[in-house]
Amino acid sequence: MARVSVLLFLFVVCFATAMQTQAQTPKPDPALGKFHVWVGHWAFEGETKAGPWGLGSKDSGEYNGQMILGGFFFRGQWRPKGGLPASGALVICGYDTVNKTLTSDAYWDDGTRLSGLVSVTGNTFSWTGKAFAAGKAYPIRGQIIVAADLMGFSEKFEITADGKTWSPFFEYKYTKVQPAAKR
């Protein structure tokens, strides 16, 4: 009888621990769902303007987006087909649970970095932050507008070198496509 009581006690403790663990498993904030519109395989084309931050170029290539790390972050990766001095870039978007804001950080293989905050109204993503390039930080701002059918989006950003006068920085258009077959 004592054995049955001990086994029953252990079963109850294990069951209670499992239920408590399930209840405490963190879930991504619902605000992260706003990034789901960028999940998939995209073709892009556009232009980066020249300035004190670097050379300008006309660009095209592919962009792949996916939710990662249990849905807590979005990752996008650019692979240009030509034009860009850099051969690729990576963007990580997430949710700052302390400040209750969407965040975005992008990294290029030439050392350029963008860091900012994102707000969303309808199909428009507004972005404010800084570009870190050529040993300086430049304020930037922009908008990303998603098409109603979710099959495309466009982005248009501005930059300022003096904090007063804003100039075009880059402008790109994206179209959702099927990924190329792997060989």
JOMO-V885804 format. One record per helix or strand of 3 or more residues. SS is the DSSP state (H for helix, E for strand). FROM is the first residue (numbers start at 0). LEN is the number of residues. Records with the same first field share a line. If there is no record, write none. Layout:
SS->FROM-LEN ; FROM-LEN
This chain:
H->1-23 ; 29-9 ; 68-3
E->39-9 ; 56-12 ; 72-10 ; 88-8 ; 100-8 ; 112-9 ; 123-10 ; 135-11 ; 151-9 ; 166-10
